[in-house]
Amino acid sequence: MDKRKKRILIGAIGVTCIAFVAFIVGIIFLMTTVFSDREPITAQEFRTKMEQKGFEVQDIINDLEYPVNIEYALIANKDGKQIEFQQFTYKDNAIEFFTQNKIIFTESRGSRYVENNSRFANYARYTLRANDLFSVVSRIENTVIYLVVADSDRDTVNDILRELGY
C-alpha cells in the first residue's frame, strides 16, 4: 500500500472515531438533560412566580368537589387566562388527574386539532389546540398544572409554563 492510500485510510479512521465520540457525547447529553427527572415546584413557588407576573392567585381547595388527597389547589387569573396548580399527597393521584383530564381534552377535540403528548421519567405533558382553544395538562411527580385558554394566548402561557418547568 502506498503512502497516499495509507493517509486516506488513517484519515477515514480518524474521522470515523471523531464522529463516533461526538455521537456518544450527544447521547450522554440527551440522556442527562431531556430524560432526567424534573423538579416540581411547590404551591408557594407557584403563587410567588404567578404574582410576580401580575396574576391574582387564590386558594381554591375549599371549592373543590372532592379534595381527597389534594394538599394544595391554587388558581391564577389574569386577563382571561386561568392557570390551575394542584399538589397531591401521592404521585398516583396526580397521574390519575393527568389521565382523566387528557381523556376529557381528547373527547372534546373535534375533527381539526393539533395535539402533543410527552412522557419522560417523572414528567408528562399533553397539549391540545382545537376549537380556538389551547389546553394543557402537565405533571411533575405529585404536582399538576392545568389550563384551557384562547388559542391566541398559547405563546404567552407556553412561556409561563416553560419558566415554571412544566
C-alpha positions, 0 to 999 in steps of 0.5 A: 500500500502506498503512502497516499492510500495509507493517509486516506485510510488513517484519515477515514479512521480518524474521522470515523472515531471523531464522529463516533465520540461526538455521537456518544457525547450527544447521547450522554447529553440527551440522556442527562438533560431531556430524560432526567427527572424534573423538579416540581415546584411547590404551591408557594413557588407557584403563587410567588412566580404567578404574582410576580407576573401580575396574576391574582392567585387564590386558594381554591381547595375549599371549592373543590368537589372532592379534595381527597388527597389534594394538599394544595389547589391554587388558581391564577387569573389574569386577563382571561387566562386561568392557570390551575396548580394542584399538589397531591399527597401521592404521585398516583393521584396526580397521574390519575388527574393527568389521565382523566383530564387528557381523556376529557381534552381528547373527547372534546377535540373535534375533527381539526386539532393539533395535539402533543403528548410527552412522557419522560421519567417523572414528567408528562405533558399533553397539549391540545389546540382545537376549537380556538382553544389551547389546553394543557395538562402537565405533571411533575411527580405529585404536582399538576398544572392545568389550563384551557385558554384562547388559542391566541394566548398559547405563546404567552402561557407556553412561556409561563409554563416553560419558566415554571418547568412544566 
